[in-house]
Amino acid sequence: MLHLDPWNKVMVMAGAAAAVAITILMVVCFVGEGCLVYELINSSKRKKAQARKLSGALYGTADKNGVNLTNYAAYGRGDAVHIPTRQQSVASAHSLNEKVERSLLSRLSSSSRTDSTYSSMSSARTSSSSIESTSTTSSSSPTPDKISPPAVTFSLLASIIPDSNTVKLAIAVESATDLPARDYGAHCDPWVSVTVLRDRRSIRRRPPAPVAFFKTKTIRHAHNPFYSQTFVTDIQKNEMKEISLQFTVMDQDRHCGPVEMGHTSITLKDAKQTVEEPEKFTTTQFIKESKKDCGEILFGLSYLPTAQRLSFSLIKINNIKQEKKAEEETLNPYLRIMMFNQSGRLVKKKKTTVKVNTKDPVFNETLNFEVAPGQLENLRFLVTLCNRRQVVDIIPMEDITELINHESSDQEGSGPGGFSFGSDRNGRRESQGNQKDVCIGRIALGSTVRGEKERDHYKSVCDTPRQVFSMWHTVR
């Protein structure tokens, strides 16, 4: 058995302690961030992950439709990895366009943020200071008492194709922040549309002509969605100074269809893309809500506590305005009223009769909702103006009497002064098509809605029951 004197024991213990310390240090260097060894090992992994972050779907190319390009490498650089094409028999012009697109998207995605689709579902706010921007505008951090206006973040980069008059324009829609909830309390389902416009110089001041249109994916229940989607389009080099882009944030509402939340626009000249060697331009711009006027509606509102009944006395609508693309359709308006609880969930809905081919319908109908006194303050109501799309088929005259008698017994679609869309006196009947009714405009009523006039109208009914309050409202 080995016998050691006290000094040898001290030396053995010191050596063992040093070996343990060196082992712990090596483990920390291989696992923990910030160490030189860790950075050397993970540098290659970081480069590969960064190349995949903003290499999202590519839409709208002139050569390919719906092709997803990932892991783009910079064209013409020595450290870039060349990705071969799937079709080796592609013409040389197509190959050149692909190389330009890869180089363009690689430059555009060089400073992207981490892509996490699930992060858009959280309520965490994306700070404007964390977004890299080449614009000269700077915004101060919002105070806790004030709500930041909604904004959209996007990037632009133009690339000139050699020996060609065509310019590749890459548009990256990155994110949207601080989007408001719906008027009736539900979360929004936002998506962003991008419209490339060309200004037409004329004495008549015609509106800009659309060159290309793109739209992002829809993210459900998100007030700070993160998209990270890139679109590419071809424009003429001599028209670059006349090109502008419009970004519109839309809400995919299941009850009203797509609803515009706001829009913003920018020209390529303001984005500094008309110079000889343009650089990546990233900015965050506030969106402005467009003031839409679809007509004026007159209705009365009253509440009877003993019967627990809230009554809508729908009188008439004046001068219904449609969009230009829908002006050729026949206008068959009717009103639908939906009741939502405090969390924005649909409780009940009712609708009036359909008025045929008129822009000034007169309803004179009353729709009643059963509401308890304790629930009146928390409920919200959405009044929507819809257009019934009619598809008719000619039927024999012998069946007219039978059809009219059958349809008159139906509560929905017939009433005083109304019209039944099952049939009419000319022997026409609606066929069961797949066309969906179009929502022209809407009004939200409640004690917490954003509209001041609508909010005061509803509060007056809550404060003074058993009395009818009639008021004109603008359908938006």
C-alpha positions as CSV (number, residue, x, y, z in Angstrom):
1,M,0.0,0.0,0.0
2,L,1.3,3.4,-0.9
3,H,2.1,5.8,1.9
4,L,2.4,9.5,1.3
5,D,3.7,12.2,3.5
6,P,1.5,15.3,4.1
7,W,3.1,17.4,1.3
8,N,2.5,14.7,-1.3
9,K,-1.1,14.5,-0.2
10,V,-1.5,18.2,-0.7
11,M,0.0,18.0,-4.2
12,V,-2.4,15.1,-5.2
13,M,-5.4,17.1,-3.9
14,A,-4.3,20.2,-5.7
15,G,-3.9,18.3,-9.0
16,A,-7.3,16.7,-8.7
17,A,-8.9,20.1,-8.0
18,A,-7.1,21.6,-11.1
19,A,-8.4,18.7,-13.3
20,V,-12.0,19.3,-12.1
21,A,-11.6,23.1,-12.7
22,I,-10.3,22.5,-16.2
23,T,-13.1,20.0,-17.0
24,I,-15.8,22.5,-15.9
25,L,-14.2,25.3,-17.9
26,M,-14.2,23.1,-21.1
27,V,-17.8,22.2,-20.6
28,V,-18.8,25.8,-20.1
29,C,-16.9,26.8,-23.3
30,F,-18.6,24.1,-25.4
31,V,-22.1,24.8,-24.0
32,G,-22.4,28.4,-23.0
33,E,-22.7,31.4,-25.3
34,G,-20.0,34.1,-25.5
35,C,-17.0,31.8,-25.4
36,L,-14.5,31.7,-28.3
37,V,-14.7,28.0,-28.7
38,Y,-18.5,28.0,-28.7
39,E,-18.5,30.8,-31.4
40,L,-16.1,28.9,-33.6
41,I,-18.1,25.7,-33.4
42,N,-21.5,27.3,-34.0
43,S,-20.6,29.9,-36.6
44,S,-21.3,27.7,-39.5
45,K,-24.7,26.7,-38.0
46,R,-25.7,30.3,-37.5
47,K,-24.9,31.2,-41.1
48,K,-27.1,28.3,-42.4
49,A,-29.9,29.3,-40.1
50,Q,-29.7,33.0,-41.1
51,A,-29.9,32.1,-44.7
52,R,-33.1,30.2,-44.1
53,K,-34.9,32.9,-42.1
54,L,-35.9,35.4,-44.8
55,S,-35.8,33.0,-47.7
56,G,-39.6,32.8,-47.7
57,A,-42.0,32.1,-50.5
58,L,-41.4,33.8,-53.8
59,Y,-44.5,34.9,-55.6
60,G,-45.2,36.7,-58.9
61,T,-42.0,36.1,-60.8
62,A,-42.3,36.5,-64.6
63,D,-40.7,33.1,-65.3
64,K,-42.3,30.9,-62.6
65,N,-45.6,31.0,-60.7
66,G,-45.9,29.7,-57.2
67,V,-42.2,28.5,-56.9
68,N,-40.7,28.4,-53.4
69,L,-37.0,29.3,-53.4
70,T,-35.0,28.6,-50.2
71,N,-31.4,28.9,-49.1
72,Y,-30.5,31.7,-51.6
73,A,-26.8,32.5,-52.1
74,A,-25.3,35.7,-53.3
75,Y,-24.5,35.5,-57.0
76,G,-20.9,36.2,-57.9
77,R,-19.4,35.8,-54.5
78,G,-16.7,33.3,-53.7
79,D,-18.1,32.1,-50.4
80,A,-21.5,31.5,-51.8
81,V,-22.9,28.0,-52.4
82,H,-24.3,27.5,-55.9
83,I,-27.8,25.8,-56.0
84,P,-28.4,23.9,-59.2
85,T,-31.7,24.3,-61.0
86,R,-34.1,21.4,-61.3
87,Q,-34.4,21.8,-65.1
88,Q,-31.1,21.7,-66.8
89,S,-32.6,22.5,-70.2
90,V,-33.7,26.0,-69.2
91,A,-32.8,28.8,-71.6
92,S,-29.9,31.1,-70.8
93,A,-32.2,34.1,-70.3
94,H,-34.2,32.2,-67.7
95,S,-31.0,31.1,-65.9
96,L,-29.9,34.7,-65.7
97,N,-33.2,35.8,-64.2
98,E,-33.0,33.1,-61.6
99,K,-29.5,34.2,-60.6
100,V,-30.6,37.8,-60.3
101,E,-33.6,36.8,-58.2
102,R,-31.4,34.8,-55.9
103,S,-28.9,37.6,-55.5
104,L,-31.7,40.1,-54.9
105,L,-33.4,38.0,-52.2
106,S,-30.1,37.2,-50.6
107,R,-29.4,40.9,-50.2
108,L,-32.9,41.5,-49.0
109,S,-32.8,38.8,-46.4
110,S,-29.3,39.6,-45.0
111,S,-30.6,41.2,-41.8
112,S,-33.8,39.5,-41.2
113,R,-35.2,38.7,-37.8
114,T,-36.0,35.3,-36.3
115,D,-39.0,33.7,-38.1
116,S,-41.5,32.2,-35.6
117,T,-45.0,31.9,-36.8
118,Y,-46.3,31.1,-33.4
119,S,-44.8,34.2,-32.0
120,S,-47.4,36.2,-33.9
121,M,-50.2,34.6,-31.8
122,S,-48.8,36.1,-28.6
123,S,-49.8,39.6,-27.4
124,A,-46.2,40.7,-27.0
125,R,-45.6,44.0,-28.7
126,T,-42.8,44.3,-31.3
127,S,-40.7,47.3,-30.5
128,S,-40.1,49.8,-33.3
129,S,-36.5,50.3,-32.1
130,S,-35.6,46.7,-32.8
131,I,-36.4,47.0,-36.5
132,E,-33.6,48.0,-38.7
133,S,-34.6,51.0,-40.9
134,T,-32.7,53.0,-43.4
135,S,-35.3,55.8,-43.4
136,T,-34.5,59.1,-41.7
137,T,-37.7,59.1,-39.6
138,S,-37.4,58.1,-36.0
139,S,-40.2,57.6,-33.5
140,S,-40.0,57.9,-29.7
141,S,-41.1,55.1,-27.5
142,P,-44.8,55.2,-26.7
143,T,-46.0,56.1,-23.2
144,P,-47.9,53.4,-21.2
145,D,-51.0,55.6,-21.1
146,K,-51.2,56.0,-24.9
147,I,-52.0,53.3,-27.4
148,S,-49.6,53.1,-30.4
149,P,-51.2,53.5,-33.8
150,P,-51.2,50.4,-36.0
151,A,-48.2,50.1,-38.3
152,V,-46.7,47.8,-41.0
153,T,-43.1,46.9,-41.5
154,F,-41.7,46.2,-45.0
155,S,-38.5,46.2,-47.1
156,L,-37.8,47.1,-50.7
157,L,-34.9,46.3,-53.0
158,A,-34.5,46.9,-56.7
159,S,-32.0,45.0,-58.9
160,I,-31.2,45.9,-62.5
161,I,-30.8,43.0,-64.9
162,P,-27.7,43.3,-67.1
163,D,-28.3,44.1,-70.8
164,S,-32.0,44.6,-70.2
165,N,-34.6,47.3,-69.6
166,T,-36.3,45.2,-66.9
167,V,-35.8,45.7,-63.2
168,K,-36.5,43.1,-60.5
169,L,-38.3,44.6,-57.5
170,A,-38.4,42.5,-54.3
171,I,-41.0,43.4,-51.7
172,A,-40.7,41.8,-48.3
173,V,-43.7,42.2,-45.9
174,E,-42.2,41.5,-42.5
175,S,-44.8,42.3,-39.8
176,A,-47.7,44.5,-38.6
177,T,-48.0,45.9,-35.0
178,D,-50.7,47.2,-32.7
179,L,-53.6,46.2,-34.8
180,P,-57.0,47.0,-33.1
181,A,-59.6,44.4,-32.2
182,R,-63.0,44.4,-34.0
183,D,-65.8,46.7,-33.0
184,Y,-67.8,43.9,-31.5
185,G,-64.9,42.6,-29.3
186,A,-63.4,39.7,-31.3
187,H,-59.8,39.3,-32.3
188,C,-58.7,40.2,-35.8
189,D,-57.5,37.8,-38.5
190,P,-55.1,40.1,-40.5
191,W,-53.4,39.8,-43.9
192,V,-51.6,42.3,-46.0
193,S,-52.2,43.1,-49.7
194,V,-49.5,44.8,-51.8
195,T,-50.4,46.7,-54.9
196,V,-47.8,48.0,-57.3
197,L,-49.1,51.1,-59.1
198,R,-47.9,53.1,-62.0
199,D,-48.7,56.8,-62.1
200,R,-50.4,57.9,-65.4
201,R,-49.6,61.4,-66.4
202,S,-52.6,62.9,-68.0
203,I,-54.7,66.1,-68.0
204,R,-57.7,64.2,-66.7
205,R,-55.8,63.0,-63.6
206,R,-56.7,59.4,-64.0
207,P,-55.9,57.2,-61.0
208,P,-52.7,55.1,-61.0
209,A,-52.8,51.9,-63.0
210,P,-52.2,48.6,-61.1
211,V,-49.1,46.7,-62.3
212,A,-49.1,43.8,-59.9
213,F,-51.0,42.6,-56.8
214,F,-49.9,40.3,-54.0
215,K,-51.3,39.2,-50.7
216,T,-49.8,37.5,-47.6
217,K,-51.1,34.6,-45.6
218,T,-53.9,35.1,-43.0
219,I,-52.9,34.8,-39.3
220,R,-55.7,34.1,-37.0
221,H,-56.3,36.0,-33.7
222,A,-53.1,38.1,-34.0
223,H,-52.7,41.8,-33.2
224,N,-48.9,41.7,-33.9
225,P,-48.6,39.3,-36.8
226,F,-45.2,38.4,-38.3
227,Y,-45.3,37.4,-42.0
228,S,-41.8,37.3,-43.4
229,Q,-43.0,36.9,-47.0
230,T,-41.2,38.1,-50.1
231,F,-42.7,39.0,-53.5
232,V,-40.9,39.7,-56.7
233,T,-42.2,41.6,-59.8
234,D,-40.8,42.9,-63.0
235,I,-41.0,46.6,-63.9
236,Q,-39.6,48.7,-66.7
237,K,-36.5,50.7,-66.0
238,N,-37.8,53.9,-67.5
239,E,-40.9,53.7,-65.3
240,M,-39.2,53.4,-61.9
241,K,-39.9,57.0,-61.0
242,E,-43.6,56.6,-61.6
243,I,-44.0,53.4,-59.5
244,S,-45.5,53.5,-56.1
245,L,-46.6,50.7,-53.7
246,Q,-49.7,50.6,-51.5
247,F,-49.8,48.3,-48.5
248,T,-53.3,47.6,-47.1
249,V,-53.9,45.6,-43.9
250,M,-57.1,43.6,-44.1
251,D,-59.1,41.8,-41.5
252,Q,-60.7,38.5,-42.7
253,D,-64.0,38.8,-40.8
254,R,-66.3,35.8,-41.1
255,H,-69.4,37.9,-40.6
256,C,-68.6,40.9,-42.8
257,G,-65.9,39.5,-45.2
258,P,-62.6,41.3,-45.8
259,V,-62.6,44.6,-43.9
260,E,-59.9,47.2,-44.4
261,M,-58.0,48.2,-41.3
262,G,-55.7,50.8,-42.9
263,H,-53.3,51.4,-45.7
264,T,-50.1,53.3,-46.4
265,S,-48.1,54.0,-49.6
266,I,-44.6,54.8,-50.7
267,T,-42.9,55.6,-54.0
268,L,-39.7,54.0,-55.3
269,K,-38.2,57.5,-55.4
270,D,-38.8,58.0,-51.6
271,A,-37.4,54.5,-51.0
272,K,-34.2,55.5,-52.8
273,Q,-34.5,52.7,-55.3
274,T,-34.2,54.8,-58.4
275,V,-30.4,55.3,-58.0
276,E,-27.8,53.3,-60.0
277,E,-27.0,50.9,-57.1
278,P,-30.0,50.8,-54.8
279,E,-29.6,49.5,-51.2
280,K,-32.1,47.6,-49.1
281,F,-34.7,50.0,-47.7
282,T,-36.6,48.9,-44.5
283,T,-39.2,51.1,-42.8
284,T,-42.1,51.0,-40.5
285,Q,-45.1,53.2,-41.4
286,F,-48.3,53.9,-39.7
287,I,-51.5,52.9,-41.5
288,K,-54.4,55.2,-42.0
289,E,-58.0,54.0,-42.0
290,S,-59.9,55.1,-45.0
291,K,-63.2,56.9,-44.4
292,K,-65.8,54.8,-46.2
293,D,-69.3,56.2,-46.7
294,C,-71.9,53.6,-48.0
295,G,-75.1,55.6,-47.2
296,E,-77.2,56.9,-44.3
297,I,-79.5,54.7,-42.2
298,L,-82.3,55.8,-39.9
299,F,-83.4,53.5,-37.1
300,G,-84.7,53.6,-33.6
301,L,-83.6,51.8,-30.5
302,S,-85.5,51.1,-27.3
303,Y,-85.3,48.7,-24.3
304,L,-88.2,47.4,-22.2
305,P,-86.9,46.0,-18.9
306,T,-90.1,44.2,-17.8
307,A,-90.2,42.2,-21.1
308,Q,-86.4,42.0,-21.3
309,R,-86.6,43.1,-25.0
310,L,-84.3,45.3,-27.0
311,S,-86.0,46.5,-30.2
312,F,-84.5,47.8,-33.4
313,S,-87.0,49.9,-35.4
314,L,-85.4,49.9,-38.9
315,I,-86.9,52.7,-40.9
316,K,-84.9,53.4,-44.2
317,I,-81.6,53.8,-45.9
318,N,-80.7,56.7,-48.2
319,N,-78.3,56.7,-51.1
320,I,-76.5,53.3,-50.9
321,K,-73.1,53.5,-52.4
322,Q,-71.3,50.5,-53.9
323,E,-67.8,50.0,-55.0
324,K,-67.0,50.6,-58.7
325,K,-66.4,47.0,-59.5
326,A,-69.9,46.1,-58.1
327,E,-71.9,48.9,-59.7
328,E,-73.0,46.7,-62.6
329,E,-74.7,44.2,-60.2
330,T,-78.3,44.6,-59.2
331,L,-78.7,46.1,-55.8
332,N,-81.0,44.1,-53.5
333,P,-80.3,45.4,-50.0
334,Y,-81.3,44.0,-46.7
335,L,-80.1,44.4,-43.1
336,R,-78.7,41.8,-40.8
337,I,-78.3,42.4,-37.0
338,M,-76.0,40.2,-35.0
339,M,-75.7,40.2,-31.2
340,F,-72.3,39.5,-29.6
341,N,-71.4,38.8,-25.9
342,Q,-68.6,40.5,-24.0
343,S,-65.9,38.2,-25.5
344,G,-67.0,38.8,-29.1
345,R,-68.9,35.5,-29.6
346,L,-72.0,35.5,-31.7
347,V,-75.2,34.9,-29.7
348,K,-78.0,35.6,-32.1
349,K,-78.7,37.1,-35.5
350,K,-81.8,38.3,-37.4
351,K,-82.4,40.0,-40.7
352,T,-85.0,42.0,-42.6
353,T,-86.7,41.3,-45.9
354,V,-84.9,41.9,-49.1
355,K,-85.7,45.0,-51.2
356,V,-85.3,44.5,-54.9
357,N,-83.3,46.8,-57.2
358,T,-83.2,50.0,-55.1
359,K,-80.7,52.3,-53.6
360,D,-83.2,53.9,-51.2
361,P,-84.9,51.0,-49.4
362,V,-87.7,51.6,-46.9
363,F,-88.0,48.8,-44.4
364,N,-90.3,49.9,-41.5
365,E,-89.6,46.7,-39.7
366,T,-88.8,45.9,-36.0
367,L,-86.4,43.2,-34.9
368,N,-86.5,42.2,-31.2
369,F,-83.7,40.6,-29.1
370,E,-84.2,39.1,-25.7
371,V,-81.7,40.8,-23.4
372,A,-81.6,40.6,-19.5
373,P,-81.1,44.0,-17.7
374,G,-77.7,42.8,-16.3
375,Q,-76.4,42.0,-19.8
376,L,-77.4,45.2,-21.6
377,E,-74.1,47.0,-20.8
378,N,-71.8,44.2,-21.9
379,L,-73.5,43.3,-25.2
380,R,-72.5,44.6,-28.6
381,F,-74.6,44.7,-31.8
382,L,-73.4,44.7,-35.4
383,V,-75.8,46.1,-38.0
384,T,-74.6,45.0,-41.5
385,L,-76.0,46.2,-44.9
386,C,-75.9,43.3,-47.4
387,N,-76.7,42.8,-51.0
388,R,-78.6,39.7,-52.0
389,R,-77.1,38.2,-55.2
390,Q,-80.0,36.9,-57.2
391,V,-79.8,34.0,-59.6
392,V,-83.1,33.4,-61.3
393,D,-84.5,30.6,-63.5
394,I,-87.7,30.8,-65.6
395,I,-90.4,28.5,-64.4
396,P,-93.8,27.6,-65.9
397,M,-96.7,29.9,-65.1
398,E,-98.9,27.1,-63.7
399,D,-96.6,26.8,-60.7
400,I,-96.6,30.5,-59.8
401,T,-99.6,30.4,-57.5
402,E,-98.3,27.4,-55.6
403,L,-94.9,28.9,-55.2
404,I,-96.2,32.3,-53.9
405,N,-98.4,30.6,-51.4
406,H,-95.5,28.4,-50.2
407,E,-93.1,31.3,-49.9
408,S,-95.6,33.6,-48.1
409,S,-95.6,31.2,-45.2
410,D,-91.8,31.7,-44.7
411,Q,-90.9,34.2,-42.1
412,E,-87.6,35.1,-43.6
413,G,-87.8,36.8,-46.9
414,S,-91.5,38.1,-46.6
415,G,-93.1,40.7,-44.6
416,P,-94.9,44.0,-44.8
417,G,-93.6,45.8,-47.8
418,G,-91.0,43.1,-48.4
419,F,-90.3,40.8,-51.2
420,S,-89.8,37.0,-51.2
421,F,-86.7,35.9,-53.1
422,G,-88.2,32.5,-53.6
423,S,-90.3,33.7,-56.5
424,D,-91.9,36.8,-58.0
425,R,-94.9,37.7,-60.1
426,N,-93.0,37.3,-63.4
427,G,-92.5,33.6,-62.7
428,R,-88.9,33.7,-61.7
429,R,-87.4,31.6,-58.9
430,E,-84.0,31.7,-57.2
431,S,-81.7,28.8,-57.9
432,Q,-79.5,27.4,-55.3
433,G,-76.2,28.8,-56.4
434,N,-72.9,29.1,-54.6
435,Q,-72.8,32.9,-54.7
436,K,-72.5,34.6,-51.3
437,D,-74.2,37.8,-50.3
438,V,-71.9,40.8,-50.2
439,C,-71.6,43.0,-47.1
440,I,-71.7,46.6,-48.3
441,G,-71.1,48.3,-44.9
442,R,-71.7,48.0,-41.2
443,I,-72.4,49.8,-37.9
444,A,-71.3,48.7,-34.4
445,L,-73.4,49.6,-31.4
446,G,-72.4,49.2,-27.8
447,S,-71.2,51.0,-24.7
448,T,-67.5,50.3,-25.6
449,V,-67.4,50.6,-29.4
450,R,-65.0,53.1,-31.0
451,G,-67.7,55.2,-32.8
452,E,-68.7,58.1,-30.6
453,K,-72.1,58.6,-32.2
454,E,-72.9,54.9,-32.0
455,R,-71.7,54.7,-28.5
456,D,-73.8,57.6,-27.3
457,H,-76.9,56.2,-29.1
458,Y,-76.6,52.9,-27.2
459,K,-75.8,54.5,-23.9
460,S,-78.9,56.7,-24.1
461,V,-81.0,53.6,-24.4
462,C,-79.3,52.0,-21.4
463,D,-79.7,55.1,-19.3
464,T,-83.3,55.8,-20.3
465,P,-85.3,52.6,-20.9
466,R,-88.9,52.5,-22.2
467,Q,-88.2,55.3,-24.7
468,V,-87.4,55.1,-28.4
469,F,-84.3,56.9,-29.6
470,S,-84.1,57.4,-33.3
471,M,-80.9,58.6,-35.0
472,W,-79.2,58.8,-38.4
473,H,-76.0,56.8,-38.8
474,T,-73.4,56.5,-41.6
475,V,-72.9,53.0,-42.9
476,R,-69.1,52.4,-43.2
